[in-house]
Amino acid sequence: MSNFDRLVRFIVAILLLSLFFLGEIRGLIGIVLIAISFMFAFASITAFCPFYKSVNFNTNNKDDYI
């Protein structure tokens, strides 16, 4: 997972959490978005995305670092 991908996931997680705690998102959709934000935060902190692994997708192109 590239650093840009990690940063975007972290920003989206913070945005979703803030929308929930500010009261803009409520109910079942709010709970689902909280779960998604926790998954995004986990993926951005650990640099491991189970979905990417299951579909064999990689955003970290090693040719960019040579």
C-alpha positions as CSV (number, residue, x, y, z in Angstrom):
1,M,0.0,0.0,0.0
2,S,1.5,3.3,-1.0
3,N,1.9,6.2,1.3
4,F,-0.6,8.3,-0.7
5,D,-3.2,5.5,-0.3
6,R,-2.6,5.3,3.4
7,L,-3.0,9.1,3.8
8,V,-6.2,9.2,1.8
9,R,-7.7,6.4,3.9
10,F,-6.7,8.1,7.1
11,I,-8.2,11.4,6.0
12,V,-11.5,9.7,5.0
13,A,-11.6,7.8,8.3
14,I,-11.2,11.1,10.3
15,L,-13.8,12.8,8.1
16,L,-16.4,10.0,8.6
17,L,-15.8,10.0,12.4
18,S,-16.1,13.7,12.6
19,L,-19.4,13.7,10.6
20,F,-20.8,11.0,13.0
21,F,-19.8,12.8,16.2
22,L,-21.0,16.2,14.9
23,G,-24.4,14.6,14.3
24,E,-24.6,14.9,10.6
25,I,-24.8,11.2,10.1
26,R,-27.2,9.2,12.3
27,G,-28.8,5.8,12.7
28,L,-27.8,2.6,10.9
29,I,-25.9,4.4,8.1
30,G,-23.9,6.2,10.8
31,I,-23.0,2.9,12.4
32,V,-22.0,1.4,9.1
33,L,-19.9,4.4,8.3
34,I,-18.2,4.2,11.7
35,A,-17.3,0.5,10.9
36,I,-15.9,1.5,7.5
37,S,-13.9,4.3,9.1
38,F,-12.4,1.9,11.6
39,M,-11.4,-0.4,8.7
40,F,-9.9,2.5,6.9
41,A,-7.9,3.6,10.0
42,F,-6.7,0.1,10.6
43,A,-5.6,-0.2,7.0
44,S,-3.8,3.1,7.0
45,I,-2.0,2.5,10.2
46,T,-0.9,-1.1,9.5
47,A,-0.4,-0.7,5.7
48,F,-2.4,-3.9,5.2
49,C,-5.7,-4.0,3.5
50,P,-7.4,-7.4,3.6
51,F,-9.6,-6.5,0.5
52,Y,-6.4,-5.6,-1.5
53,K,-4.9,-8.9,-0.4
54,S,-8.0,-11.0,-1.4
55,V,-8.1,-9.5,-4.9
56,N,-4.3,-9.4,-5.3
57,F,-4.2,-5.6,-5.8
58,N,-1.1,-3.6,-5.1
59,T,-0.8,0.2,-5.1
60,N,2.9,0.2,-4.2
61,N,4.7,0.2,-7.5
62,K,8.3,-0.8,-6.9
63,D,9.4,0.8,-10.2
64,D,8.6,4.2,-8.8
65,Y,11.4,3.9,-6.2
66,I,14.3,2.9,-8.5
